[in-house]
Amino acid sequence: MRLALKEARLAAGKGEVPVGAVVARGTEVVSSAHNERETTNDPTAHAELLALRRAALSLDGWRLTGCTLYATLEPCPMCAGALHASRIGRLVFAAPDPKAGAAGTLYDLPSDARLNHVYPVERGLLEDEAASLLRTFFKERRARRRRPPEANAEPEQ
């Protein structure tokens, strides 16, 4: 989860919502990623999806049954669905997402027995650190939006 938090900080530094994700198999880190929606103009470039894609490439197969995905924020419905589709072995996330959480908060895709794959979830690992990163990011973003446009401009050199 510490590596996922490092990815989240990288995202924040690029103006992305600070979410990071890591796929591990046992103690081996298979892939890591952070949000890239703003950078790539891709609405699906969530940290979890990017980490899953990279893990599948690294492992030369889309089935990630022996892997764990660590995410700094509870996955949204799209990402929880991708975890299901990848046959992930386990999900561990830091902070719940009261607006889009699909791993127990609003929806509970990981344990929905109507689906052909369920996976265990661990919640709250390093939650305070992840939540603080998100709160700070959105507080600063709101403050920038409230300032007049000229106050947001870079100073001339």
Disulfide bonds with the S-S distance in Angstrom:
none
